[in-house]
Amino acid sequence: MKLNYPKTFLLGFGFFGVSVLWAVYNAFVPIFLKQRFHLEPNVIGFVMTLDNMAALIIQPYIGALSDRLHTPIGRRMPFILVGAPIAAVAFALVPAAQALPLFMASIGAMLLAMAVFRTPVIALMPDFTPSQFRSQANGVINFMGGVGAIIAFLVGSSLYEKDPRFPFWVGAALVLVASALVLLFVREPKEYTAVSEREAGVLHNLRIIAADRDRSALFLLLAIFFWFLGYNAIETFFTLYGTSHLGLTEAEAARQLGDLSLLFVLAAIPSGLLAARIGRRVTIAMGIALLGLLLLAIFFLPPAVLTVALAQVPLLGSVRVISLLLMIGGVAWALININSLPMVVDAAPQDRLGTYTGLYYFSATLAAIAGPNAFGWLIKLTGSNYNSIMLAAPVFMLAALGCMWGVRKGEAKASEQ
């Protein structure tokens, strides 16, 4: 038995679309909030997470609902069919909104629509993929997502220099194309493991996990929360960090995130293969430790060193010291992120794959709410010192590393019916 790479790459187009929107959103929406609406860092952090509060409840429920749904086109596809077009249209309207209420309405509609289709898109992977190949398959899917992020950061930054609306319009078009490819060419399995009639509520499922004598799933969800807490906060504020602390232009700051995404893409598939050889838990722990050390290095190095140009590369532009550190960070993030979802679904009962996928995004979304809010206040309380996030984030990486040592389940299973 081998991994079906062509089908897995097709599944990856769904995550490609999600990643394009998310990358453009994180890179350029904070700039709008600061420059167009003149908001303080703590308020920007709140605005960037306000609609995630709704997604926090929606995504786990949608995941559990997609386990139970039966339609002629499958149980995951209806959510993509409805959610993706709404997300694309709302996203295209974001840069046109000149009043804050209209701006918030546009990003709110986009994020809510993404919450509807994101979990079913990701749940397609374990539907098609046997346990022993899920790290490799997640590597392929995240490779596609990383390509989407590269397009958003590198091509999007060039488009932003021409017109700030262009990255949003191109991102919306790519979401529609990617979703159409999934809907047209991916056929869901006709037979599924019977789904139990247990309650699908988030708190109910969390109570079941917490009551389990083996706390592996609980520790894993906590680790996911902590590492996303640090990573999402940095991603949210990085363009403002680049302009305020390093003295870069908005487009140049966004390109630095493109450097991280490029190495993430290149390391995505090897990270899955490495985990298949040495284990997912060890691979993730290596990535957490490496990323935490890199963030500390960025904190202690002065801007004059971080912005030293090392080389001029086509498309990437000027490769600086900060670029090199972020590239290594992209490898570290691949070691973590590629193998975390496979661990979650392999810690799940076979009839609850969508539910546990939803709980994975519950932890990630909770971190996406807490991180930017907490770090926004940190920046404000330190006198708009954006470098402070590079010192605080490793603390959460250390907490994630501690949680991973309590995880005993979630490795690839040797065989599966």
C-alpha positions as CSV (number, residue, x, y, z in Angstrom):
1,M,0.0,0.0,0.0
2,K,1.3,3.5,-0.9
3,L,0.2,7.0,-0.5
4,N,-1.9,8.2,-3.5
5,Y,0.0,11.4,-4.3
6,P,-2.1,12.7,-7.2
7,K,-5.3,12.5,-5.1
8,T,-3.5,14.0,-2.1
9,F,-2.3,17.0,-4.2
10,L,-5.8,17.5,-5.4
11,L,-7.0,17.6,-1.8
12,G,-4.3,20.1,-1.1
13,F,-6.0,22.7,-3.3
14,G,-8.6,23.2,-0.6
15,F,-5.9,24.1,1.9
16,F,-4.1,26.2,-0.8
17,G,-7.2,28.4,-1.0
18,V,-7.4,28.7,2.8
19,S,-3.7,29.6,3.1
20,V,-3.9,32.4,0.4
21,L,-6.7,34.2,2.3
22,W,-5.1,33.7,5.7
23,A,-1.7,35.0,4.6
24,V,-3.0,38.1,2.9
25,Y,-5.3,38.7,5.8
26,N,-2.4,38.5,8.4
27,A,0.0,40.5,6.3
28,F,-2.1,43.5,5.2
29,V,-5.2,43.9,7.4
30,P,-3.1,45.1,10.5
31,I,-1.6,47.8,8.2
32,F,-5.1,49.0,7.2
33,L,-6.1,49.0,10.9
34,K,-3.1,51.1,11.9
35,Q,-2.8,53.5,8.9
36,R,-6.4,53.8,7.7
37,F,-8.2,53.7,11.0
38,H,-5.3,54.7,13.4
39,L,-6.0,52.0,16.0
40,E,-3.7,51.2,18.9
41,P,-1.8,47.8,19.0
42,N,-4.1,46.3,21.6
43,V,-7.2,47.3,19.6
44,I,-5.6,45.9,16.4
45,G,-5.0,42.6,18.3
46,F,-8.7,42.6,19.4
47,V,-10.0,43.4,15.9
48,M,-7.8,40.7,14.3
49,T,-9.4,38.1,16.6
50,L,-13.0,39.3,17.1
51,D,-14.6,37.0,14.5
52,N,-12.4,34.1,15.5
53,M,-14.5,34.0,18.7
54,A,-17.5,32.9,16.6
55,A,-15.2,30.5,14.6
56,L,-14.2,29.0,18.0
57,I,-17.7,27.6,18.4
58,I,-18.5,27.1,14.7
59,Q,-15.5,25.0,13.6
60,P,-15.8,22.1,16.1
61,Y,-19.6,21.9,15.5
62,I,-19.1,21.9,11.7
63,G,-16.5,19.2,12.1
64,A,-18.8,17.0,14.1
65,L,-21.8,17.8,11.8
66,S,-19.7,16.8,8.7
67,D,-19.1,13.4,10.3
68,R,-22.9,12.8,10.3
69,L,-24.0,14.5,7.1
70,H,-24.9,12.3,4.1
71,T,-25.6,14.0,0.7
72,P,-25.2,12.9,-2.9
73,I,-21.9,14.8,-3.2
74,G,-20.6,13.6,0.2
75,R,-20.4,14.8,3.7
76,R,-17.6,17.3,3.5
77,M,-18.2,18.9,0.0
78,P,-21.5,20.8,0.8
79,F,-19.5,23.0,3.3
80,I,-16.9,23.8,0.7
81,L,-19.6,24.5,-1.9
82,V,-21.3,27.1,0.4
83,G,-18.4,28.5,2.4
84,A,-15.7,29.1,-0.2
85,P,-17.7,31.5,-2.5
86,I,-19.0,33.6,0.4
87,A,-15.4,33.8,1.9
88,A,-14.0,34.9,-1.5
89,V,-16.6,37.6,-2.1
90,A,-16.3,39.0,1.4
91,F,-12.5,39.0,1.2
92,A,-12.6,40.9,-2.1
93,L,-14.6,43.7,-0.4
94,V,-12.2,44.2,2.5
95,P,-9.8,46.8,0.9
96,A,-12.7,48.8,-0.5
97,A,-14.3,49.5,2.9
98,Q,-13.4,53.0,4.0
99,A,-15.5,53.1,7.2
100,L,-14.5,50.8,10.1
101,P,-18.0,49.2,10.5
102,L,-18.0,48.2,6.8
103,F,-14.4,47.0,7.1
104,M,-15.3,44.8,10.1
105,A,-18.4,43.5,8.4
106,S,-16.3,42.3,5.4
107,I,-13.6,40.6,7.4
108,G,-16.3,39.1,9.8
109,A,-18.2,37.6,6.9
110,M,-15.0,36.2,5.4
111,L,-13.8,34.6,8.7
112,L,-17.2,33.1,9.4
113,A,-17.4,31.6,6.0
114,M,-13.9,30.2,6.3
115,A,-14.9,28.6,9.6
116,V,-17.7,26.8,7.8
117,F,-15.5,25.1,5.2
118,R,-12.0,24.9,6.7
119,T,-12.6,21.9,9.0
120,P,-14.3,19.8,6.4
121,V,-11.6,20.6,3.9
122,I,-8.9,19.3,6.3
123,A,-11.0,16.3,7.4
124,L,-10.9,15.1,3.8
125,M,-7.3,14.0,4.3
126,P,-7.9,11.4,7.0
127,D,-11.0,10.2,5.1
128,F,-8.8,9.2,2.2
129,T,-5.5,8.4,3.9
130,P,-4.6,5.3,6.1
131,S,-3.0,6.1,9.4
132,Q,0.6,5.2,8.5
133,F,0.6,7.7,5.6
134,R,-1.1,10.7,7.3
135,S,2.1,12.6,8.2
136,Q,3.3,12.3,4.5
137,A,-0.2,13.3,3.3
138,N,-0.3,16.2,5.6
139,G,3.1,17.2,4.3
140,V,1.7,17.3,0.8
141,I,-1.3,19.3,1.8
142,N,0.7,21.8,3.8
143,F,3.1,22.0,0.8
144,M,0.1,23.2,-1.2
145,G,-0.9,25.6,1.6
146,G,2.7,26.9,1.8
147,V,2.6,27.6,-2.0
148,G,-0.5,29.6,-1.3
149,A,1.2,31.6,1.5
150,I,4.3,32.2,-0.8
151,I,2.0,33.6,-3.5
152,A,0.3,35.8,-0.9
153,F,3.4,37.1,0.7
154,L,5.8,37.5,-2.3
155,V,3.4,38.1,-5.2
156,G,0.9,39.9,-2.9
157,S,3.6,42.3,-1.6
158,S,4.5,43.3,-5.2
159,L,0.8,43.7,-6.0
160,Y,0.3,45.8,-2.8
161,E,2.9,48.3,-4.0
162,K,0.9,48.8,-7.2
163,D,-2.6,48.9,-5.5
164,P,-3.5,47.7,-1.9
165,R,-6.6,46.1,-3.3
166,F,-4.9,43.8,-5.7
167,P,-3.7,41.1,-3.2
168,F,-7.2,40.7,-1.9
169,W,-8.8,40.4,-5.4
170,V,-6.2,37.9,-6.6
171,G,-6.5,36.0,-3.3
172,A,-10.3,35.8,-3.7
173,A,-10.0,34.5,-7.3
174,L,-7.5,31.8,-6.3
175,V,-9.9,30.6,-3.5
176,L,-12.6,30.2,-6.1
177,V,-10.4,28.3,-8.5
178,A,-8.9,26.0,-5.9
179,S,-12.3,25.2,-4.4
180,A,-13.7,24.4,-7.8
181,L,-10.8,22.0,-8.5
182,V,-11.6,20.1,-5.3
183,L,-15.3,20.0,-6.0
184,L,-14.9,18.9,-9.6
185,F,-12.1,16.3,-9.2
186,V,-12.3,14.8,-5.7
187,R,-14.9,12.2,-5.0
188,E,-15.5,11.3,-1.3
189,P,-15.5,7.7,-0.2
190,K,-18.9,6.0,-0.5
191,E,-18.5,4.1,2.7
192,Y,-17.6,5.5,6.1
193,T,-17.1,4.1,9.6
194,A,-20.5,4.3,11.3
195,V,-20.8,7.5,13.4
196,S,-22.0,7.2,16.9
197,E,-24.8,9.4,18.2
198,R,-22.8,10.9,21.0
199,E,-23.3,14.6,21.7
200,A,-21.3,16.7,19.4
201,G,-20.8,19.8,21.6
202,V,-17.3,21.1,22.1
203,L,-17.4,21.1,25.9
204,H,-18.9,17.6,25.9
205,N,-16.1,16.3,23.8
206,L,-13.4,18.1,25.8
207,R,-14.9,16.6,29.0
208,I,-14.6,13.1,27.5
209,I,-10.9,13.8,26.6
210,A,-10.2,15.3,30.0
211,A,-11.8,12.3,31.8
212,D,-9.7,9.7,29.8
213,R,-7.1,8.1,32.0
214,D,-4.6,8.5,29.1
215,R,-4.3,12.3,28.9
216,S,-2.5,12.2,25.6
217,A,-5.2,13.9,23.6
218,L,-5.6,16.6,26.3
219,F,-1.9,17.3,26.4
220,L,-1.7,17.4,22.6
221,L,-4.5,19.9,22.4
222,L,-2.8,22.1,25.0
223,A,0.5,21.9,23.2
224,I,-1.3,23.0,20.0
225,F,-2.8,25.9,21.8
226,F,0.5,27.1,23.2
227,W,2.6,26.9,20.0
228,F,-0.2,28.6,18.0
229,L,-0.5,31.2,20.7
230,G,3.1,32.3,20.1
231,Y,3.2,31.8,16.3
232,N,-0.1,33.5,15.4
233,A,0.7,36.5,17.5
234,I,4.1,37.0,15.7
235,E,2.4,36.4,12.3
236,T,-0.3,39.0,13.1
237,F,2.1,41.7,14.2
238,F,5.1,40.9,12.0
239,T,4.5,43.5,9.3
240,L,4.1,46.2,12.0
241,Y,7.3,44.8,13.7
242,G,9.1,45.1,10.4
243,T,8.0,48.6,9.7
244,S,8.3,49.9,13.3
245,H,11.3,48.0,14.7
246,L,13.3,47.2,11.6
247,G,12.5,50.2,9.5
248,L,11.3,48.2,6.5
249,T,8.5,49.1,4.1
250,E,5.2,47.4,4.3
251,A,5.9,45.3,1.2
252,E,9.4,44.4,2.3
253,A,8.1,43.3,5.7
254,A,5.5,41.1,4.1
255,R,8.2,39.6,1.9
256,Q,10.1,38.4,5.0
257,L,7.1,36.2,5.8
258,G,7.3,34.9,2.3
259,D,10.9,33.7,3.1
260,L,9.5,31.7,6.0
261,S,6.7,30.2,3.9
262,L,9.2,29.3,1.1
263,L,11.3,27.1,3.5
264,F,8.1,25.8,5.1
265,V,7.0,24.5,1.6
266,L,10.4,23.0,0.9
267,A,10.4,21.2,4.3
268,A,6.8,20.2,4.3
269,I,7.1,16.8,2.7
270,P,10.5,15.9,4.2
271,S,9.0,16.7,7.6
272,G,6.3,14.1,7.1
273,L,8.9,11.5,6.0
274,L,11.1,12.3,9.0
275,A,8.2,11.8,11.4
276,A,7.5,8.4,9.7
277,R,11.1,7.4,10.5
278,I,11.7,8.9,14.0
279,G,8.2,9.5,15.3
280,R,5.8,12.4,15.2
281,R,6.3,13.4,18.9
282,V,10.1,13.7,18.6
283,T,9.9,15.6,15.3
284,I,7.5,18.1,16.8
285,A,9.6,18.6,19.9
286,M,12.6,19.3,17.7
287,G,10.7,21.9,15.8
288,I,9.4,23.6,19.0
289,A,12.9,23.9,20.5
290,L,14.4,25.2,17.3
291,L,11.7,27.8,16.7
292,G,11.9,29.1,20.3
293,L,15.7,29.5,20.0
294,L,15.4,31.4,16.7
295,L,12.8,33.8,18.2
296,L,15.2,34.5,21.1
297,A,18.0,35.2,18.6
298,I,15.8,37.7,16.7
299,F,15.0,39.4,20.0
300,F,18.6,39.9,21.1
301,L,20.1,40.9,17.7
302,P,19.8,44.6,17.0
303,P,17.9,45.9,13.9
304,A,21.2,47.0,12.3
305,V,22.3,43.4,12.2
306,L,18.9,41.9,11.3
307,T,18.5,44.1,8.3
308,V,22.0,43.5,6.8
309,A,21.5,42.4,3.2
310,L,23.2,39.1,2.4
311,A,22.2,38.6,-1.2
312,Q,19.8,39.7,-3.9
313,V,17.6,36.9,-5.1
314,P,14.9,37.1,-7.9
315,L,11.4,37.2,-6.6
316,L,12.6,37.1,-3.0
317,G,14.4,40.4,-3.4
318,S,17.0,41.4,-0.8
319,V,17.8,38.4,1.5
320,R,18.7,39.8,5.0
321,V,19.8,38.3,8.2
322,I,16.2,38.3,9.5
323,S,15.3,36.5,6.2
324,L,17.8,33.8,6.9
325,L,16.5,33.3,10.5
326,L,12.9,33.2,9.3
327,M,13.8,30.6,6.7
328,I,15.2,28.4,9.4
329,G,12.0,29.2,11.3
330,G,10.0,27.9,8.3
331,V,11.7,24.6,8.6
332,A,11.0,24.4,12.3
333,W,7.4,25.3,11.8
334,A,7.1,22.5,9.2
335,L,8.4,20.0,11.7
336,I,5.7,21.1,14.1
337,N,2.7,21.9,11.9
338,I,3.0,19.0,9.4
339,N,2.7,16.3,12.1
340,S,0.3,17.8,14.6
341,L,-3.0,17.2,12.8
342,P,-2.0,13.5,12.0
343,M,-1.3,13.1,15.7
344,V,-4.7,14.4,16.6
345,V,-6.7,12.3,14.2
346,D,-4.7,9.1,15.1
347,A,-5.5,9.8,18.8
348,A,-9.2,9.8,17.8
349,P,-11.7,7.0,17.5
350,Q,-12.3,6.1,13.9
351,D,-15.9,7.4,13.9
352,R,-14.8,10.8,15.3
353,L,-12.3,12.1,12.8
354,G,-14.2,15.2,11.9
355,T,-14.9,15.9,15.6
356,Y,-11.2,15.7,16.5
357,T,-10.3,17.7,13.5
358,G,-12.7,20.3,14.8
359,L,-11.1,20.1,18.3
360,Y,-7.7,20.7,16.6
361,Y,-9.0,23.9,15.1
362,F,-10.7,24.8,18.4
363,S,-7.3,24.8,20.1
364,A,-5.7,26.7,17.2
365,T,-8.6,29.3,17.0
366,L,-8.6,29.8,20.8
367,A,-4.9,30.6,20.4
368,A,-5.6,32.9,17.5
369,I,-8.0,34.8,19.8
370,A,-5.7,34.9,22.9
371,G,-2.4,35.5,21.2
372,P,-2.9,38.8,19.3
373,N,-5.0,40.2,22.1
374,A,-2.4,39.4,24.8
375,F,0.6,40.4,22.6
376,G,-1.3,43.6,21.5
377,W,-1.5,44.6,25.2
378,L,2.1,43.7,25.7
379,I,3.2,45.9,22.8
380,K,1.1,48.8,24.2
381,L,2.4,48.4,27.8
382,T,6.0,48.3,26.6
383,G,5.6,51.6,24.7
384,S,4.9,50.2,21.3
385,N,7.9,48.0,21.5
386,Y,7.1,45.4,18.8
387,N,10.3,43.5,19.6
388,S,8.8,42.4,22.9
389,I,6.8,39.7,21.2
390,M,10.0,38.0,20.2
391,L,10.8,37.5,23.9
392,A,7.3,36.5,25.0
393,A,6.6,33.9,22.2
394,P,9.4,31.5,23.3
395,V,7.8,31.2,26.7
396,F,4.7,29.7,25.1
397,M,7.0,27.4,22.9
398,L,8.5,26.1,26.2
399,A,5.0,25.4,27.5
400,A,4.2,23.5,24.4
401,L,7.4,21.5,24.6
402,G,6.4,20.5,28.2
403,C,3.0,19.4,27.1
404,M,4.4,17.2,24.4
405,W,6.2,15.0,26.9
406,G,2.8,14.0,28.3
407,V,1.6,12.8,24.9
408,R,1.7,9.0,24.4
409,K,-0.8,8.5,21.6
410,G,-1.0,9.8,18.0
411,E,1.8,8.0,16.3
412,A,1.2,6.3,13.0
413,K,-0.5,2.9,13.3
414,A,1.3,0.0,11.7
415,S,-1.8,-1.3,9.8
416,E,-5.4,-0.2,9.3
417,Q,-8.5,-1.8,7.9
